[in-house]
Amino acid sequence: MKPEPSPAGRVLEAAQAALAAEHAAAYGYGVIGARSAGERAKQAREAYGGHLARRDVLARTVRELGGAPRAAEAAYALPFEVRTAADAERLAAEIEDRVAGAYSDLVRAAEGPLRREAADALSAAAVRAARWRGVGVAFPGLAERADEAQRAQHS
């Protein structure tokens, strides 16, 4: 059995996970932007820029917590093939759900200003997911965790 990390270790672990989610989001928005046009392309560019900015903040946070920021992967496996604008919208909503889940974990682990920053990032991801999907979820970041737990129980 793996020992439980210290509270500081949990914060660093959650910050690293959020950083990894931001790296993946930036990659995904490159694909989304290539399959979007008009207003949706503009939204994709704005989201891409927002994810890059949050990624940079998280990299500094990880260093401040005593860690080495996790590097971006060369490429990321997408959850499905993105051929159409509708696929791109679905991918954007899924990316934002995953980002919200990572920030939800950071909100639970952190305190003070970092917790507020994580809550702001969670909120921003939830709003973007709702825009892409056309509908929001009651508790962003938690619905994905419930789905994961349910899948784990049935495995």
TALINNOR-V491956 format. One record per pair of residues at least 24 apart in sequence whose C-alpha atoms are under 7 Angstrom apart, sorted by the first residue. I is the first residue (numbers start at 1). J is the second residue. D is the distance in whole Angstrom. If there is no record, write none. Layout:
i->I j->J d->D
i->I j->J d->D
//
This chain:
i->10 j->109 d->6
i->11 j->106 d->7
i->11 j->109 d->5
i->11 j->110 d->6
i->12 j->62 d->6
i->12 j->65 d->6
i->14 j->105 d->6
i->14 j->106 d->5
i->14 j->109 d->7
i->15 j->58 d->7
i->15 j->62 d->6
i->15 j->106 d->6
i->16 j->62 d->7
i->16 j->69 d->7
i->16 j->70 d->6
i->17 j->102 d->6
i->18 j->99 d->7
i->18 j->102 d->5
i->18 j->103 d->6
i->19 j->55 d->6
i->19 j->58 d->6
i->19 j->59 d->7
i->20 j->70 d->7
i->20 j->72 d->7
i->21 j->98 d->7
i->21 j->99 d->5
i->21 j->102 d->7
i->22 j->51 d->6
i->22 j->55 d->5
i->22 j->99 d->7
i->23 j->55 d->7
i->23 j->72 d->5
i->24 j->76 d->7
i->25 j->51 d->7
i->25 j->95 d->6
i->26 j->51 d->6
i->26 j->52 d->6
i->32 j->88 d->5
i->32 j->92 d->7
i->35 j->84 d->6
i->35 j->85 d->5
i->35 j->88 d->6
i->36 j->85 d->5
i->36 j->88 d->7
i->89 j->132 d->6
i->90 j->133 d->7
i->92 j->129 d->7
i->92 j->132 d->6
i->93 j->129 d->4
i->93 j->132 d->5
i->93 j->133 d->6
i->96 j->125 d->5
i->96 j->126 d->7
i->96 j->128 d->7
i->96 j->129 d->5
i->97 j->125 d->7
i->97 j->126 d->7
i->97 j->129 d->6
i->97 j->141 d->6
i->99 j->125 d->6
i->100 j->125 d->5
i->100 j->126 d->6
i->100 j->140 d->6
i->100 j->141 d->5
i->101 j->141 d->4
i->101 j->142 d->6
i->101 j->144 d->7
i->104 j->141 d->5
//
